[in-house]
Amino acid sequence: MKRKTLRVLAFYGMHIVYFPLLIVSLRLFTYMRVAFTDEWPGWLTGVATLAIAGGLYVFMGYRLTRWLNHAEGAKLDGSR
């Protein structure tokens, strides 16, 4: 499999995993807000939601890229 094809498939696969994790994370965040009964301002809830979604996306993208680079490096080291 070509390197570019593998990266494209991994990118789409990451999104298949990302969206269910996002739903679970946001649901846990909502349960946490309700459990502590302190009313958050709307802007703070929006910022926290954006931070959760963005943080999860950046973390997963970084880990996927690191894994792919490591796998390609190991493949190159093995071929020498």
PyMOL CGO cylinders between C-alpha atoms (Angstrom):
from pymol import cmd
from pymol.cgo import CYLINDER

trace = [
    CYLINDER, 0.00, 0.00, 0.00, 1.30, 3.43, -0.86, 0.3, 1, 1, 1, 1, 1, 1,
    CYLINDER, 1.30, 3.43, -0.86, 2.20, 5.80, 1.92, 0.3, 1, 1, 1, 1, 1, 1,
    CYLINDER, 2.20, 5.80, 1.92, -0.29, 8.43, 0.75, 0.3, 1, 1, 1, 1, 1, 1,
    CYLINDER, -0.29, 8.43, 0.75, -3.12, 5.87, 0.55, 0.3, 1, 1, 1, 1, 1, 1,
    CYLINDER, -3.12, 5.87, 0.55, -2.37, 4.68, 4.08, 0.3, 1, 1, 1, 1, 1, 1,
    CYLINDER, -2.37, 4.68, 4.08, -2.42, 8.25, 5.41, 0.3, 1, 1, 1, 1, 1, 1,
    CYLINDER, -2.42, 8.25, 5.41, -5.74, 9.01, 3.71, 0.3, 1, 1, 1, 1, 1, 1,
    CYLINDER, -5.74, 9.01, 3.71, -7.34, 5.85, 5.09, 0.3, 1, 1, 1, 1, 1, 1,
    CYLINDER, -7.34, 5.85, 5.09, -5.96, 6.60, 8.55, 0.3, 1, 1, 1, 1, 1, 1,
    CYLINDER, -5.96, 6.60, 8.55, -7.36, 10.15, 8.34, 0.3, 1, 1, 1, 1, 1, 1,
    CYLINDER, -7.36, 10.15, 8.34, -10.85, 8.86, 7.55, 0.3, 1, 1, 1, 1, 1, 1,
    CYLINDER, -10.85, 8.86, 7.55, -10.55, 6.13, 10.16, 0.3, 1, 1, 1, 1, 1, 1,
    CYLINDER, -10.55, 6.13, 10.16, -9.63, 8.72, 12.76, 0.3, 1, 1, 1, 1, 1, 1,
    CYLINDER, -9.63, 8.72, 12.76, -12.89, 10.55, 12.05, 0.3, 1, 1, 1, 1, 1, 1,
    CYLINDER, -12.89, 10.55, 12.05, -14.89, 7.34, 12.40, 0.3, 1, 1, 1, 1, 1, 1,
    CYLINDER, -14.89, 7.34, 12.40, -13.44, 7.01, 15.90, 0.3, 1, 1, 1, 1, 1, 1,
    CYLINDER, -13.44, 7.01, 15.90, -13.47, 10.76, 16.69, 0.3, 1, 1, 1, 1, 1, 1,
    CYLINDER, -13.47, 10.76, 16.69, -17.19, 11.44, 16.43, 0.3, 1, 1, 1, 1, 1, 1,
    CYLINDER, -17.19, 11.44, 16.43, -18.39, 8.70, 18.82, 0.3, 1, 1, 1, 1, 1, 1,
    CYLINDER, -18.39, 8.70, 18.82, -15.70, 9.77, 21.31, 0.3, 1, 1, 1, 1, 1, 1,
    CYLINDER, -15.70, 9.77, 21.31, -16.82, 13.38, 20.92, 0.3, 1, 1, 1, 1, 1, 1,
    CYLINDER, -16.82, 13.38, 20.92, -20.41, 12.43, 21.67, 0.3, 1, 1, 1, 1, 1, 1,
    CYLINDER, -20.41, 12.43, 21.67, -19.37, 10.50, 24.78, 0.3, 1, 1, 1, 1, 1, 1,
    CYLINDER, -19.37, 10.50, 24.78, -17.09, 13.33, 25.95, 0.3, 1, 1, 1, 1, 1, 1,
    CYLINDER, -17.09, 13.33, 25.95, -19.74, 16.00, 25.51, 0.3, 1, 1, 1, 1, 1, 1,
    CYLINDER, -19.74, 16.00, 25.51, -22.34, 13.83, 27.23, 0.3, 1, 1, 1, 1, 1, 1,
    CYLINDER, -22.34, 13.83, 27.23, -20.01, 13.34, 30.21, 0.3, 1, 1, 1, 1, 1, 1,
    CYLINDER, -20.01, 13.34, 30.21, -19.37, 17.09, 30.28, 0.3, 1, 1, 1, 1, 1, 1,
    CYLINDER, -19.37, 17.09, 30.28, -23.11, 17.75, 30.33, 0.3, 1, 1, 1, 1, 1, 1,
    CYLINDER, -23.11, 17.75, 30.33, -23.66, 15.23, 33.14, 0.3, 1, 1, 1, 1, 1, 1,
    CYLINDER, -23.66, 15.23, 33.14, -20.84, 16.85, 35.10, 0.3, 1, 1, 1, 1, 1, 1,
    CYLINDER, -20.84, 16.85, 35.10, -22.38, 20.32, 34.75, 0.3, 1, 1, 1, 1, 1, 1,
    CYLINDER, -22.38, 20.32, 34.75, -25.78, 19.04, 35.85, 0.3, 1, 1, 1, 1, 1, 1,
    CYLINDER, -25.78, 19.04, 35.85, -24.34, 17.11, 38.80, 0.3, 1, 1, 1, 1, 1, 1,
    CYLINDER, -24.34, 17.11, 38.80, -22.62, 20.16, 40.26, 0.3, 1, 1, 1, 1, 1, 1,
    CYLINDER, -22.62, 20.16, 40.26, -25.77, 22.31, 39.83, 0.3, 1, 1, 1, 1, 1, 1,
    CYLINDER, -25.77, 22.31, 39.83, -23.78, 25.53, 39.38, 0.3, 1, 1, 1, 1, 1, 1,
    CYLINDER, -23.78, 25.53, 39.38, -25.24, 27.41, 36.45, 0.3, 1, 1, 1, 1, 1, 1,
    CYLINDER, -25.24, 27.41, 36.45, -22.51, 28.20, 33.94, 0.3, 1, 1, 1, 1, 1, 1,
    CYLINDER, -22.51, 28.20, 33.94, -22.84, 31.26, 31.71, 0.3, 1, 1, 1, 1, 1, 1,
    CYLINDER, -22.84, 31.26, 31.71, -23.62, 30.40, 28.12, 0.3, 1, 1, 1, 1, 1, 1,
    CYLINDER, -23.62, 30.40, 28.12, -20.31, 31.70, 26.79, 0.3, 1, 1, 1, 1, 1, 1,
    CYLINDER, -20.31, 31.70, 26.79, -18.34, 29.54, 29.25, 0.3, 1, 1, 1, 1, 1, 1,
    CYLINDER, -18.34, 29.54, 29.25, -20.28, 26.44, 28.24, 0.3, 1, 1, 1, 1, 1, 1,
    CYLINDER, -20.28, 26.44, 28.24, -19.55, 27.22, 24.58, 0.3, 1, 1, 1, 1, 1, 1,
    CYLINDER, -19.55, 27.22, 24.58, -15.85, 27.76, 25.22, 0.3, 1, 1, 1, 1, 1, 1,
    CYLINDER, -15.85, 27.76, 25.22, -15.62, 24.53, 27.22, 0.3, 1, 1, 1, 1, 1, 1,
    CYLINDER, -15.62, 24.53, 27.22, -17.43, 22.59, 24.48, 0.3, 1, 1, 1, 1, 1, 1,
    CYLINDER, -17.43, 22.59, 24.48, -15.11, 24.00, 21.85, 0.3, 1, 1, 1, 1, 1, 1,
    CYLINDER, -15.11, 24.00, 21.85, -12.08, 23.19, 23.99, 0.3, 1, 1, 1, 1, 1, 1,
    CYLINDER, -12.08, 23.19, 23.99, -13.22, 19.59, 24.44, 0.3, 1, 1, 1, 1, 1, 1,
    CYLINDER, -13.22, 19.59, 24.44, -13.92, 19.10, 20.73, 0.3, 1, 1, 1, 1, 1, 1,
    CYLINDER, -13.92, 19.10, 20.73, -10.74, 20.84, 19.60, 0.3, 1, 1, 1, 1, 1, 1,
    CYLINDER, -10.74, 20.84, 19.60, -8.55, 19.20, 22.21, 0.3, 1, 1, 1, 1, 1, 1,
    CYLINDER, -8.55, 19.20, 22.21, -9.80, 15.74, 21.33, 0.3, 1, 1, 1, 1, 1, 1,
    CYLINDER, -9.80, 15.74, 21.33, -9.32, 16.39, 17.60, 0.3, 1, 1, 1, 1, 1, 1,
    CYLINDER, -9.32, 16.39, 17.60, -5.79, 17.76, 18.00, 0.3, 1, 1, 1, 1, 1, 1,
    CYLINDER, -5.79, 17.76, 18.00, -4.81, 14.95, 20.38, 0.3, 1, 1, 1, 1, 1, 1,
    CYLINDER, -4.81, 14.95, 20.38, -6.10, 12.23, 18.06, 0.3, 1, 1, 1, 1, 1, 1,
    CYLINDER, -6.10, 12.23, 18.06, -4.53, 13.83, 14.99, 0.3, 1, 1, 1, 1, 1, 1,
    CYLINDER, -4.53, 13.83, 14.99, -1.19, 14.19, 16.74, 0.3, 1, 1, 1, 1, 1, 1,
    CYLINDER, -1.19, 14.19, 16.74, -1.20, 10.59, 17.99, 0.3, 1, 1, 1, 1, 1, 1,
    CYLINDER, -1.20, 10.59, 17.99, -2.20, 9.26, 14.57, 0.3, 1, 1, 1, 1, 1, 1,
    CYLINDER, -2.20, 9.26, 14.57, 0.54, 11.22, 12.83, 0.3, 1, 1, 1, 1, 1, 1,
    CYLINDER, 0.54, 11.22, 12.83, 3.09, 10.12, 15.38, 0.3, 1, 1, 1, 1, 1, 1,
    CYLINDER, 3.09, 10.12, 15.38, 2.05, 6.49, 14.98, 0.3, 1, 1, 1, 1, 1, 1,
    CYLINDER, 2.05, 6.49, 14.98, 2.25, 6.69, 11.17, 0.3, 1, 1, 1, 1, 1, 1,
    CYLINDER, 2.25, 6.69, 11.17, 5.66, 8.35, 11.27, 0.3, 1, 1, 1, 1, 1, 1,
    CYLINDER, 5.66, 8.35, 11.27, 6.91, 5.74, 13.73, 0.3, 1, 1, 1, 1, 1, 1,
    CYLINDER, 6.91, 5.74, 13.73, 5.56, 2.89, 11.58, 0.3, 1, 1, 1, 1, 1, 1,
    CYLINDER, 5.56, 2.89, 11.58, 7.15, 4.32, 8.44, 0.3, 1, 1, 1, 1, 1, 1,
    CYLINDER, 7.15, 4.32, 8.44, 10.45, 4.84, 10.27, 0.3, 1, 1, 1, 1, 1, 1,
    CYLINDER, 10.45, 4.84, 10.27, 10.44, 1.24, 11.51, 0.3, 1, 1, 1, 1, 1, 1,
    CYLINDER, 10.44, 1.24, 11.51, 9.65, 0.05, 8.00, 0.3, 1, 1, 1, 1, 1, 1,
    CYLINDER, 9.65, 0.05, 8.00, 12.57, 2.03, 6.60, 0.3, 1, 1, 1, 1, 1, 1,
    CYLINDER, 12.57, 2.03, 6.60, 14.92, 0.79, 9.34, 0.3, 1, 1, 1, 1, 1, 1,
    CYLINDER, 14.92, 0.79, 9.34, 13.89, -2.79, 8.62, 0.3, 1, 1, 1, 1, 1, 1,
    CYLINDER, 13.89, -2.79, 8.62, 14.60, -2.46, 4.90, 0.3, 1, 1, 1, 1, 1, 1,
    CYLINDER, 14.60, -2.46, 4.90, 18.23, -1.35, 5.44, 0.3, 1, 1, 1, 1, 1, 1,
]
cmd.load_cgo(trace, "trace")
